[in-house]
Each structure stands twice: as C-alpha cells, then as structure tokens.
C-alpha cells in the first residue's frame, strides 16, 4: 500500500495493513484488520477472552476467582461496575492528578540534578506510583520497582516442563510471584484488614477474595497499568523529540489539546496490538462483499495497529500523525488502542493524563534533548513493544 511507505511509526512491526478487512488463516482462525469489523468483535457479547495467558489461567482450580481481565459475561460486568469508581473523571482529576504532579516533579528534579536519565526508568516510576495508589500497595518493603522489573522483563520466555529453558522460566516466574506476594501484597492485605480504605484491595477483601486471588488481581493491574504506560510515555517522547513542529505544538497547547495529541500518537502506536476473542455464538463481521460469518468456538484476533490505520475510519494519511483527526466511529481519538466494548481499558484516562503530566514538565526543561538511539523490542503474542535506551539529557549534562 502506498500509505504504508509514509509511516512515522517508531514501533513499526514491518507489515502493511491487508486490503481485506477480515481474513482467515489456514488453520481456520479469523484475523480482523478493518476498523469497523474490529469494533464489532470487541463490542460483541457472544465472545470470551482469548490469548493474554488465559490458557494458563484456565488451568487454575475452579474455586479460585479469575482476575477481572479473564472474566466474561455477568461476572465481568458486575466487577467492572463495582470498580468503576476508581476511574471516574472526578476521581482521576481530584485524586490522581495531585499524585501525578508530585511524582513528575520528583522525576524532573532528578533529571535536572543528574543531568541525564533513562526515560523508561522515569516513566516506570510514574506508572508504578499511580497504579499502586489505585491498588492500595502502600506498605511494600523497599525494592518494589526492582521486583516489578524482574516480573516484567523486556524479554520473556515460555514457562513449561518440556524443556530446560521452559523449566527455568517456570521456576523464575514462580519465585517472582512469591517475592511480590511476601514483600508487597501480603503486607498491604494485613494493613487493609486492620483499616479499610477506598482502593482495589479493600474492594477485593470485601468480596471475600483470598490472598492468592488478590495477588493475581494486583499483578493484572500492574501489567495493564504500569508496563503499557511506560511504553506509551517513551514512544510519545520519541515522537516529540524527533518532530520539532509537533513538539512546539505540544508545548504551546492547553491540556485538552495536549491530551488529544498524545492520543493521536497512541492511535498510531498502540502498545498492545493483538486482542483475541473466541466466539460463543455465531457472529457476523462486516466486509465489502457482504460479511464473514464466524461460528461458535472459532478464534478471532484483532490487529489493532492495522485497524487504527484503516483510512475508512481515520481518513487520509493514516500512518502519519495528524492531531485533531475526527474519527467517524468511536470510541475516541486513540482509536481502538484501549480496546472497546466490555473489556475496554478502564484506566485509559489515567494513562493519558499521567503521560501528559510527566512529559509536559519534562519538556519544559531548558536544553532537554534525546541522546543515543532508542531500542525497540516486541512481544509477538500480544503485538506489544518495549522501548529502552531512550536517554534524556539537559544542558550541562553528559
């Protein structure tokens, strides 16, 4: 495709969006590339989650409640309804904004003092502090950040019992689970049992969840809110460093316009670009030739990065950054980067705001520049990416 040659993507997965909005692989699985069909899949109620490690979760005893990410149907809707208060606009603006500002000022002060820093480190600190407040992890022993870095490594193996490497990853990850439970989650549970708070752990305790179930939920929120936000902040900064016009527009803009600009970057650079569902009933997907009929039990994978560059939905030059695009089909300026339907990311507004709070302060530093060459690695199972070695330096620094 011609427009694929004009991409400004930093995390370029190296393929073009197929002309066909819906296709099928040799083994019968469906692949969705068009925006309209992708929305149909993500909003469908006759599907269940697939991928994202759900095969491992399904092996757990039935008595153990699954984290909300792996729930579907009435159980999932009820949990989302009861936790929605943690993500309302009023809560985000009145509670998290002050925390974000404090953490951002601390990070900027550290850059100014040292003269240089890794943005992946600064952004991970921001994401950790916000998510731990939502969860209620306020009683951790020192070293939470290092424990999370070990739990969410840049390169992740496939745990299993059929090879030495698989066994290594299985033992390694079980040890990481135990470290986080003993040093972070268990102390928080004990504190919350003594004094109830308005956060996720108190909510889970009131639901009668066990320590193991709370640990699983905490790590699910950590993966969804910490790792992805770190990658988003890094890729947004990279675009701003590389495009003087975009940076000037960002610096001069009011908050609402800055948030829209960041969402346009996320539309082009979705952190998680593969979302999978399994049909539980027949599902009709829109196509130019009349529709594709998915049968119960069949697997569907939505290619978010391709759907978000569908010119039918996002207009001309879909692979270029055009802040202020009007997407004719919701759910917002970031397209499907936060998903859609029942499993749309509840913390979308939190992630975009914390990115802006940090970046707006960082780019206010005199003489800020990017040194070195950022490095991108991919997680093929979810179409995710990590950005490392993005070094920021201020005047007088190295």
PyMOL commands that set and color helices and strands:
alter all, ss='L'
color gray80, all
select helices_A, chain A and resi 3-6+35-43+54-57+68-70+73-87+89-114+119-135+144-151+164-194+200-206+211-242+244-252+255-268+304-307+311-314+341-343+348-362
alter helices_A, ss='H'
color red, helices_A
select strands_A, chain A and resi 22-24+30-32+47-50+116-118+274-279+283-285+292-294+299-303+369-371+375-379+384-388+391-393
alter strands_A, ss='S'
color yellow, strands_A
deselect
rebuild
show_as cartoon
